């Protein structure tokens, strides 16, 4: 166990009086930070450390104190979405921590909102990182091939990694996946520095525009109906694997009675819409079953919706994201004491 550096109270007070938050900031080189973020990931301390360390080290080089006194290892907890819990991706977590050191709460929230939104719409790894790897610009060169890119649509670690694995065909434990996260770490740290630079120069312009689907989600979950969440993520991003949970859209006003409508189109291939109506707030479950009564897909699991008409899409895949065979299937809805079943036909 390493020695613990113990300071006297007088020393701590003397050091803390030298600097006040927010800490000073000056323009940094995003490409220097991109390279350092990538290489720092491979130290074994993870993506949150990698992004945070890259920015703080650049500030150490340019400014010195107070950044010399900040242990960047404080962010090692963020690896794997927070001690491998798969929540917020460590790269924006670490970069956001650095942003919060140099700005007040209002500006921090503005810049971190942009960082997280940009993350959800960006192809990772970026072309720049792929090019750096191929041309041996990174100092850590254990993998120098172009990696497949994808847009995860979510800032959550488990979604981001899972969607890339599906798109690339590489295993989640492969060196390719780890290198993808290393390049992503550098990309996120570089973008954080870019928007910090822009804010300092007075030229900051957000590129992220929240999708309309978020407003649709909040029309139910927000203060007008359920008032049970305050979120800037859409249903698919918030509820995890988009292949296991259908995205429910509110498409109309409340029905007079509970109703599960016939899917449309029917017969269908490869996907179909299932509409249902609620006259009052209710807990809803909707699943797909085969002719043997086996559940093949869960679309809605114990979700509460207010009065309205809703639509959820089934893409013809099972809970393991595999295409089901053609044939007869049944949609079943349960809402409180109400239960209904509809027969569907999937074509070849």
Secondary structure as UniProt FT lines:
FT   HELIX           9..16
FT   TURN            17..18
FT   HELIX           30..40
FT   HELIX           41..45
FT   HELIX           46..62
FT   TURN            65..66
FT   HELIX           67..69
FT   HELIX           72..78
FT   TURN            79..84
FT   HELIX           90..102
FT   HELIX           105..120
FT   HELIX           127..134
FT   TURN            135..136
FT   HELIX           157..168
FT   TURN            172..173
FT   HELIX           175..201
FT   HELIX           212..221
FT   TURN            223..226
FT   HELIX           235..238
FT   TURN            242..244
FT   STRAND          248..252
FT   STRAND          259..260
FT   STRAND          272..278
FT   STRAND          282..290
FT   TURN            291..292
FT   STRAND          295..305
FT   STRAND          308..314
FT   TURN            319..320
FT   STRAND          327..335
FT   TURN            336..337
FT   STRAND          338..346
//
